[in-house]
């Protein structure tokens, strides 16, 4: 019976050793899981912060683009109005030159008629 007791004791010791190894592996795995969960939480927080920042940047870009479009519209309208002013100025100058020429000829004609009389 001592032999059986010794064999049983040996099996028991081996079984305890296996259970301890499994517990150690479980604890190591639990620690790895905890570390990865912490990393996951950190990454999720980073994603949340970056998503919020991206939303703010997109809103800012939209406002700035709308403002730039207003600038472009104002510039285009101002340039068109300025072009019309230049065209009107040229037309006015041409009319003034024509009228000045007519007045000059009329004055010359009047002077020549006065001299002949």
OpenMM code with the backbone's topology and positions (N, CA, C; nanometers):
from openmm import Vec3, app, unit

residues = "UNK UNK UNK UNK UNK UNK UNK UNK UNK UNK UNK UNK UNK UNK UNK UNK UNK UNK UNK UNK UNK UNK UNK UNK UNK UNK UNK UNK UNK UNK UNK UNK UNK UNK UNK UNK UNK UNK UNK UNK UNK UNK UNK UNK UNK UNK UNK UNK UNK UNK UNK UNK UNK UNK UNK UNK UNK UNK UNK UNK UNK UNK UNK UNK UNK UNK UNK UNK UNK UNK UNK UNK UNK UNK UNK UNK UNK UNK UNK UNK UNK UNK UNK UNK UNK UNK UNK UNK UNK UNK UNK UNK UNK UNK UNK UNK UNK UNK UNK UNK UNK UNK UNK UNK UNK UNK UNK UNK UNK UNK UNK UNK UNK UNK UNK UNK UNK".split()
positions = [
    Vec3(0.0792, -0.1182, 0.0000),
    Vec3(0.0000, 0.0000, 0.0000),
    Vec3(0.0840, 0.1255, 0.0000),
    Vec3(0.1989, 0.1164, 0.0535),
    Vec3(0.2877, 0.2311, 0.0536),
    Vec3(0.3243, 0.2699, -0.0888),
    Vec3(0.3326, 0.1669, -0.1720),
    Vec3(0.3644, 0.1979, -0.3100),
    Vec3(0.2493, 0.2738, -0.3748),
    Vec3(0.1335, 0.2331, -0.3447),
    Vec3(0.0159, 0.3016, -0.4009),
    Vec3(0.0047, 0.4423, -0.3427),
    Vec3(0.0346, 0.4563, -0.2152),
    Vec3(0.0314, 0.5875, -0.1515),
    Vec3(0.1360, 0.6782, -0.2125),
    Vec3(0.2543, 0.6202, -0.2382),
    Vec3(0.3612, 0.6999, -0.2990),
    Vec3(0.3209, 0.7409, -0.4399),
    Vec3(0.2599, 0.6507, -0.5159),
    Vec3(0.2161, 0.6816, -0.6521),
    Vec3(0.1075, 0.7895, -0.6479),
    Vec3(0.0151, 0.7741, -0.5533),
    Vec3(-0.0925, 0.8723, -0.5384),
    Vec3(-0.0350, 1.0091, -0.5025),
    Vec3(0.0628, 1.0088, -0.4123),
    Vec3(0.1286, 1.1333, -0.3720),
    Vec3(0.1990, 1.1965, -0.4917),
    Vec3(0.2628, 1.1147, -0.5738),
    Vec3(0.3330, 1.1632, -0.6925),
    Vec3(0.2337, 1.2243, -0.7907),
    Vec3(0.1206, 1.1546, -0.8118),
    Vec3(0.0168, 1.2069, -0.9008),
    Vec3(-0.0394, 1.3390, -0.8465),
    Vec3(-0.0584, 1.3408, -0.7166),
    Vec3(-0.1117, 1.4602, -0.6515),
    Vec3(-0.0154, 1.5787, -0.6703),
    Vec3(0.1128, 1.5520, -0.6472),
    Vec3(0.2136, 1.6575, -0.6639),
    Vec3(0.2158, 1.7092, -0.8087),
    Vec3(0.2081, 1.6171, -0.9024),
    Vec3(0.2105, 1.6546, -1.0438),
    Vec3(0.0841, 1.7326, -1.0804),
    Vec3(-0.0274, 1.6892, -1.0269),
    Vec3(-0.1537, 1.7578, -1.0511),
    Vec3(-0.1503, 1.8992, -0.9938),
    Vec3(-0.0995, 1.9160, -0.8736),
    Vec3(-0.0878, 2.0481, -0.8110),
    Vec3(0.0046, 2.1365, -0.8940),
    Vec3(0.1150, 2.0776, -0.9407),
    Vec3(0.2099, 2.1530, -1.0228),
    Vec3(0.1433, 2.1987, -1.1523),
    Vec3(0.0678, 2.1145, -1.2172),
    Vec3(-0.0032, 2.1507, -1.3409),
    Vec3(-0.1057, 2.2612, -1.3144),
    Vec3(-0.1781, 2.2476, -1.2048),
    Vec3(-0.2776, 2.3503, -1.1696),
    Vec3(-0.2084, 2.4835, -1.1442),
    Vec3(-0.0939, 2.4825, -1.0742),
    Vec3(-0.0197, 2.6055, -1.0478),
    Vec3(0.0299, 2.6686, -1.1779),
    Vec3(0.0774, 2.5851, -1.2715),
    Vec3(0.1228, 2.6368, -1.4011),
    Vec3(0.0060, 2.7003, -1.4775),
    Vec3(-0.1081, 2.6328, -1.4747),
    Vec3(-0.2263, 2.6881, -1.5413),
    Vec3(-0.2685, 2.8209, -1.4774),
    Vec3(-0.2639, 2.8266, -1.3445),
    Vec3(-0.2985, 2.9507, -1.2738),
    Vec3(-0.2013, 3.0624, -1.3108),
    Vec3(-0.0723, 3.0298, -1.3206),
    Vec3(0.0290, 3.1296, -1.3581),
    Vec3(0.0016, 3.1794, -1.4996),
    Vec3(-0.0268, 3.0880, -1.5916),
    Vec3(-0.0562, 3.1275, -1.7298),
    Vec3(-0.1834, 3.2120, -1.7361),
    Vec3(-0.2846, 3.1741, -1.6578),
    Vec3(-0.4089, 3.2509, -1.6521),
    Vec3(-0.3813, 3.3925, -1.6013),
    Vec3(-0.2996, 3.4056, -1.4949),
    Vec3(-0.2677, 3.5355, -1.4382),
    Vec3(-0.1912, 3.6228, -1.5385),
    Vec3(-0.0968, 3.5590, -1.6104),
    Vec3(-0.0215, 3.6325, -1.7126),
    Vec3(-0.1153, 3.6802, -1.8233),
    Vec3(-0.2056, 3.5933, -1.8644),
    Vec3(-0.3013, 3.6284, -1.9685),
    Vec3(-0.3961, 3.7381, -1.9199),
    Vec3(-0.4375, 3.7303, -1.7955),
    Vec3(-0.5240, 3.8339, -1.7373),
    Vec3(-0.4531, 3.9685, -1.7376),
    Vec3(-0.3250, 3.9674, -1.7051),
    Vec3(-0.2470, 4.0917, -1.7053),
    Vec3(-0.2372, 4.1474, -1.8475),
    Vec3(-0.2133, 4.0599, -1.9453),
    Vec3(-0.2073, 4.1039, -2.0846),
    Vec3(-0.3418, 4.1607, -2.1295),
    Vec3(-0.4510, 4.0946, -2.0886),
    Vec3(-0.5852, 4.1423, -2.1231),
    Vec3(-0.6073, 4.2807, -2.0630),
    Vec3(-0.5695, 4.2980, -1.9391),
    Vec3(-0.5872, 4.4282, -1.8727),
    Vec3(-0.5076, 4.5360, -1.9451),
    Vec3(-0.3836, 4.5052, -1.9835),
    Vec3(-0.3000, 4.6034, -2.0541),
    Vec3(-0.3631, 4.6396, -2.1892),
    Vec3(-0.4118, 4.5389, -2.2599),
    Vec3(-0.4718, 4.5654, -2.3902),
    Vec3(-0.6039, 4.6414, -2.3762),
    Vec3(-0.6789, 4.6137, -2.2708),
    Vec3(-0.8024, 4.6886, -2.2468),
    Vec3(-0.7708, 4.8352, -2.2166),
    Vec3(-0.6644, 4.8581, -2.1399),
    Vec3(-0.6223, 4.9954, -2.1125),
    Vec3(-0.5795, 5.0647, -2.2417),
    Vec3(-0.5037, 4.9938, -2.3244),
    Vec3(-0.4609, 5.0493, -2.4535),
    Vec3(-0.5820, 5.0777, -2.5418),
    Vec3(-0.6772, 4.9847, -2.5432),
    Vec3(-0.8002, 5.0025, -2.6214),
    Vec3(-0.8758, 5.1266, -2.5739),
    Vec3(-0.8899, 5.1435, -2.4438),
    Vec3(-0.9596, 5.2597, -2.3892),
    Vec3(-0.8879, 5.3891, -2.4252),
    Vec3(-0.7543, 5.3846, -2.4173),
    Vec3(-0.6762, 5.5033, -2.4543),
    Vec3(-0.6972, 5.5360, -2.6021),
    Vec3(-0.6924, 5.4342, -2.6867),
    Vec3(-0.7120, 5.4563, -2.8301),
    Vec3(-0.8527, 5.5088, -2.8606),
    Vec3(-0.9520, 5.4533, -2.7915),
    Vec3(-1.0889, 5.5006, -2.8121),
    Vec3(-1.1028, 5.6468, -2.7695),
    Vec3(-1.0374, 5.6825, -2.6615),
    Vec3(-1.0395, 5.8217, -2.6166),
    Vec3(-0.9691, 5.9107, -2.7184),
    Vec3(-0.8546, 5.8638, -2.7686),
    Vec3(-0.7822, 5.9405, -2.8709),
    Vec3(-0.8693, 5.9590, -2.9952),
    Vec3(-0.9389, 5.8532, -3.0349),
    Vec3(-1.0269, 5.8609, -3.1519),
    Vec3(-1.1381, 5.9631, -3.1264),
    Vec3(-1.1959, 5.9600, -3.0071),
    Vec3(-1.3028, 6.0536, -2.9728),
    Vec3(-1.2504, 6.1974, -2.9809),
    Vec3(-1.1312, 6.2205, -2.9223),
    Vec3(-1.0732, 6.3552, -2.9241),
    Vec3(-1.0422, 6.4001, -3.0674),
    Vec3(-0.9861, 6.3085, -3.1452),
    Vec3(-0.9532, 6.3428, -3.2839),
    Vec3(-1.0793, 6.3660, -3.3662),
    Vec3(-1.1836, 6.2891, -3.3401),
    Vec3(-1.3102, 6.3079, -3.4110),
    Vec3(-1.3696, 6.4443, -3.3790),
    Vec3(-1.3642, 6.4830, -3.2524),
    Vec3(-1.4132, 6.6149, -3.2125),
    Vec3(-1.3305, 6.7255, -3.2787),
    Vec3(-1.1989, 6.7065, -3.2789),
    Vec3(-1.1113, 6.8062, -3.3410),
    Vec3(-1.1388, 6.8144, -3.4912),
    Vec3(-1.1581, 6.6999, -3.5557),
    Vec3(-1.1882, 6.6975, -3.6982),
    Vec3(-1.3186, 6.7722, -3.7267),
    Vec3(-1.4178, 6.7526, -3.6411),
    Vec3(-1.5462, 6.8223, -3.6591),
    Vec3(-1.5259, 6.9734, -3.6476),
    Vec3(-1.4460, 7.0165, -3.5489),
    Vec3(-1.4196, 7.1602, -3.5321),
    Vec3(-1.3459, 7.2164, -3.6544),
    Vec3(-1.2477, 7.1424, -3.7033),
    Vec3(-1.1710, 7.1883, -3.8198),
    Vec3(-1.2623, 7.1950, -3.9428),
    Vec3(-1.3493, 7.0950, -3.9597),
    Vec3(-1.4418, 7.0961, -4.0734),
    Vec3(-1.5367, 7.2152, -4.0662),
    Vec3(-1.5866, 7.2461, -3.9468),
    Vec3(-1.6748, 7.3611, -3.9299),
    Vec3(-1.6002, 7.4912, -3.9626),
    Vec3(-1.4776, 7.5018, -3.9136),
    Vec3(-1.3969, 7.6202, -3.9398),
    Vec3(-1.3697, 7.6348, -4.0902),
    Vec3(-1.3363, 7.5239, -4.1536),
    Vec3(-1.3115, 7.5271, -4.2985),
    Vec3(-1.4360, 7.5710, -4.3742),
    Vec3(-1.5505, 7.5199, -4.3348),
    Vec3(-1.6753, 7.5552, -4.4026),
    Vec3(-1.7018, 7.7054, -4.3899),
    Vec3(-1.6830, 7.7592, -4.2688),
    Vec3(-1.7038, 7.9030, -4.2488),
    Vec3(-1.6056, 7.9842, -4.3332),
    Vec3(-1.4789, 7.9439, -4.3318),
    Vec3(-1.3769, 8.0178, -4.4067),
    Vec3(-1.4007, 8.0094, -4.5569),
    Vec3(-1.4439, 7.8929, -4.6043),
    Vec3(-1.4714, 7.8786, -4.7481),
    Vec3(-1.5906, 7.9650, -4.7888),
    Vec3(-1.6911, 7.9709, -4.7035),
    Vec3(-1.8068, 8.0560, -4.7329),
    Vec3(-1.7641, 8.2026, -4.7373),
    Vec3(-1.6794, 8.2426, -4.6436),
    Vec3(-1.6292, 8.3802, -4.6419),
    Vec3(-1.5470, 8.4089, -4.7672),
    Vec3(-1.4615, 8.3129, -4.8041),
    Vec3(-1.3809, 8.3313, -4.9257),
    Vec3(-1.4709, 8.3441, -5.0484),
    Vec3(-1.5785, 8.2646, -5.0544),
    Vec3(-1.6712, 8.2739, -5.1672),
    Vec3(-1.7378, 8.4114, -5.1721),
    Vec3(-1.7686, 8.4665, -5.0563),
    Vec3(-1.8251, 8.6010, -5.0510),
    Vec3(-1.7232, 8.7042, -5.1010),
    Vec3(-1.5969, 8.6872, -5.0608),
    Vec3(-1.4914, 8.7761, -5.1109),
    Vec3(-1.4838, 8.7682, -5.2633),
    Vec3(-1.4841, 8.6458, -5.3161),
    Vec3(-1.4744, 8.6273, -5.4608),
    Vec3(-1.5928, 8.6916, -5.5324),
    Vec3(-1.7126, 8.6775, -5.4757),
    Vec3(-1.8322, 8.7377, -5.5343),
    Vec3(-1.8206, 8.8901, -5.5333),
    Vec3(-1.7786, 8.9457, -5.4198),
    Vec3(-1.7639, 9.0914, -5.4077),
    Vec3(-1.6584, 9.1435, -5.5049),
    Vec3(-1.5476, 9.0724, -5.5145),
    Vec3(-1.4407, 9.1135, -5.6072),
    Vec3(-1.4916, 9.1108, -5.7510),
    Vec3(-1.5619, 9.0039, -5.7882),
    Vec3(-1.6138, 8.9926, -5.9250),
    Vec3(-1.7127, 9.1045, -5.9546),
    Vec3(-1.8021, 9.1337, -5.8601),
    Vec3(-1.8996, 9.2414, -5.8801),
    Vec3(-1.8299, 9.3762, -5.8905),
    Vec3(-1.7299, 9.3982, -5.8064),
    Vec3(-1.6566, 9.5251, -5.8087),
    Vec3(-1.5795, 9.5405, -5.9391),
    Vec3(-1.5155, 9.4335, -5.9845),
    Vec3(-1.4416, 9.4399, -6.1109),
    Vec3(-1.5363, 9.4670, -6.2281),
    Vec3(-1.6547, 9.4045, -6.2257),
    Vec3(-1.7527, 9.4276, -6.3330),
    Vec3(-1.7993, 9.5725, -6.3318),
    Vec3(-1.8267, 9.6254, -6.2135),
    Vec3(-1.8699, 9.7647, -6.2032),
    Vec3(-1.7587, 9.8589, -6.2487),
    Vec3(-1.6361, 9.8270, -6.2110),
    Vec3(-1.5224, 9.9105, -6.2506),
    Vec3(-1.5060, 9.9088, -6.4027),
    Vec3(-1.5240, 9.7931, -6.4635),
    Vec3(-1.5147, 9.7831, -6.6096),
    Vec3(-1.6217, 9.8698, -6.6753),
    Vec3(-1.7436, 9.8690, -6.6201),
    Vec3(-1.8509, 9.9529, -6.6745),
    Vec3(-1.8160, 10.1009, -6.6604),
    Vec3(-1.7567, 10.1365, -6.5469),
    Vec3(-1.7147, 10.2764, -6.5260),
    Vec3(-1.6107, 10.3157, -6.6306),
    Vec3(-1.5142, 10.2265, -6.6563),
    Vec3(-1.4116, 10.2564, -6.7575),
    Vec3(-1.4742, 10.2724, -6.8957),
    Vec3(-1.5677, 10.1840, -6.9288),
    Vec3(-1.6341, 10.1926, -7.0591),
    Vec3(-1.7135, 10.3225, -7.0700),
    Vec3(-1.7841, 10.3585, -6.9631),
    Vec3(-1.8612, 10.4838, -6.9631),
    Vec3(-1.7686, 10.6038, -6.9748),
    Vec3(-1.6560, 10.5976, -6.9060),
    Vec3(-1.5583, 10.7070, -6.9128),
    Vec3(-1.5058, 10.7224, -7.0548),
    Vec3(-1.4780, 10.6109, -7.1212),
    Vec3(-1.4283, 10.6153, -7.2590),
    Vec3(-1.5345, 10.6736, -7.3513),
    Vec3(-1.6593, 10.6305, -7.3322),
    Vec3(-1.7695, 10.6829, -7.4138),
    Vec3(-1.7854, 10.8328, -7.3911),
    Vec3(-1.7824, 10.8747, -7.2648),
    Vec3(-1.7942, 11.0166, -7.2316),
    Vec3(-1.6808, 11.0965, -7.2941),
    Vec3(-1.5600, 11.0426, -7.2888),
    Vec3(-1.4448, 11.1119, -7.3480),
    Vec3(-1.4624, 11.1260, -7.4981),
    Vec3(-1.5099, 11.0206, -7.5634),
    Vec3(-1.5312, 11.0267, -7.7092),
    Vec3(-1.6375, 11.1311, -7.7438),
    Vec3(-1.7473, 11.1332, -7.6661),
    Vec3(-1.8534, 11.2318, -7.6904),
    Vec3(-1.7995, 11.3727, -7.6684),
    Vec3(-1.7224, 11.3895, -7.5607),
    Vec3(-1.6657, 11.5220, -7.5305),
    Vec3(-1.5719, 11.5681, -7.6414),
    Vec3(-1.4880, 11.4791, -7.6916),
    Vec3(-1.3973, 11.5159, -7.8005),
    Vec3(-1.4758, 11.5542, -7.9263),
    Vec3(-1.5826, 11.4779, -7.9553),
    Vec3(-1.6636, 11.5051, -8.0734),
    Vec3(-1.7314, 11.6407, -8.0588),
    Vec3(-1.7893, 11.6660, -7.9418),
    Vec3(-1.8565, 11.7941, -7.9184),
    Vec3(-1.7562, 11.9099, -7.9212),
    Vec3(-1.6372, 11.8870, -7.8656),
    Vec3(-1.5341, 11.9912, -7.8673),
    Vec3(-1.4939, 12.0210, -8.0107),
    Vec3(-1.4836, 11.9177, -8.0925),
    Vec3(-1.4510, 11.9365, -8.2348),
    Vec3(-1.5606, 12.0126, -8.3051),
    Vec3(-1.6872, 11.9783, -8.2756),
    Vec3(-1.7996, 12.0491, -8.3377),
    Vec3(-1.8004, 12.1956, -8.2959),
    Vec3(-1.7763, 12.2215, -8.1677),
    Vec3(-1.7740, 12.3587, -8.1187),
    Vec3(-1.6586, 12.4365, -8.1825),
    Vec3(-1.5469, 12.3694, -8.1963),
    Vec3(-1.4303, 12.4352, -8.2551),
    Vec3(-1.4591, 12.4721, -8.4008),
    Vec3(-1.5212, 12.3821, -8.4755),
    Vec3(-1.5540, 12.4101, -8.6153),
    Vec3(-1.6585, 12.5208, -8.6256),
    Vec3(-1.7544, 12.5158, -8.5341),
    Vec3(-1.8589, 12.6192, -8.5364),
    Vec3(-1.7978, 12.7545, -8.5058),
    Vec3(-1.7034, 12.7598, -8.4121),
    Vec3(-1.6376, 12.8851, -8.3766),
    Vec3(-1.5532, 12.9333, -8.4940),
    Vec3(-1.4814, 12.8409, -8.5579),
    Vec3(-1.3989, 12.8765, -8.6736),
    Vec3(-1.4868, 12.9287, -8.7872),
    Vec3(-1.6006, 12.8674, -8.8095),
    Vec3(-1.6919, 12.9065, -8.9153),
    Vec3(-1.7501, 13.0458, -8.8866),
    Vec3(-1.7838, 13.0702, -8.7614),
    Vec3(-1.8383, 13.1992, -8.7218),
    Vec3(-1.7322, 13.3077, -8.7388),
    Vec3(-1.6093, 13.2775, -8.7018),
    Vec3(-1.5032, 13.3776, -8.7158),
    Vec3(-1.4771, 13.4080, -8.8625),
    Vec3(-1.4804, 13.3075, -8.9472),
    Vec3(-1.4540, 13.3332, -9.0894),
    Vec3(-1.5684, 13.4121, -9.1527),
    Vec3(-1.6921, 13.3903, -9.1076),
    Vec3(-1.8061, 13.4657, -9.1599),
    Vec3(-1.7947, 13.6105, -9.1113),
    Vec3(-1.7521, 13.6314, -8.9906),
    Vec3(-1.7405, 13.7675, -8.9356),
    Vec3(-1.6291, 13.8418, -9.0083),
    Vec3(-1.5232, 13.7780, -9.0461),
    Vec3(-1.4098, 13.8402, -9.1132),
    Vec3(-1.4484, 13.8774, -9.2546),
    Vec3(-1.5307, 13.7993, -9.3199),
    Vec3(-1.5696, 13.8242, -9.4579),
    Vec3(-1.6680, 13.9410, -9.4662),
    Vec3(-1.7376, 13.9698, -9.3645),
    Vec3(-1.8377, 14.0746, -9.3723),
    Vec3(-1.7763, 14.2056, -9.3535),
] * unit.nanometer
topology = app.Topology()
chain = topology.addChain("A")
for resn in residues:
    res = topology.addResidue(resn, chain)
    for name in ("N", "CA", "C"):
        topology.addAtom(name, app.Element.getBySymbol(name[0]), res)
